[in-house]
């Protein structure tokens, strides 16, 4: 695959990633109760705060993906955020009775999606690979012409 095609694909990927997280973060404020319900029991007393903080983190991370200077740190921050919210997905899978409106298979299907999201955040925001230096054949110096005698 040509370097242009790889960088064009990565450009589309980080744009999609940024938009995804901005929209997901905004959704925390549009539908806070849905997110508050999936906060695991140890944090339930502060569910609203947890949802607001994660929403702000998603919006900020998504916006920072759009800026070349902050793209890499934003990707790492989004990776950390995805690790931090993974317990909510585990909680949903372990307590399906609390989420009766969601099919049980969907609760389990979310679990492998989180690592895929992590991979996406990492790959879409990593630095461009340095241009490969290809060894060019070195031409042998021309032999000195034989002296004419």
Secondary structure, 3 states (H helix, E strand, C coil): CCHHHHHHHHHHHHHHHHHHHHHHHHHHHHCHHHHHCCCCHHHHHHHHHHHHHHHHHHHHHHHHHCCHHHHHHHHHHHHHHHHHHHHHHHHHHHCHHHHCCCCHHHHHHHHHHHHHHHHHHHHHHCCCCCCCCCCCCCCCCCCCCCCCC
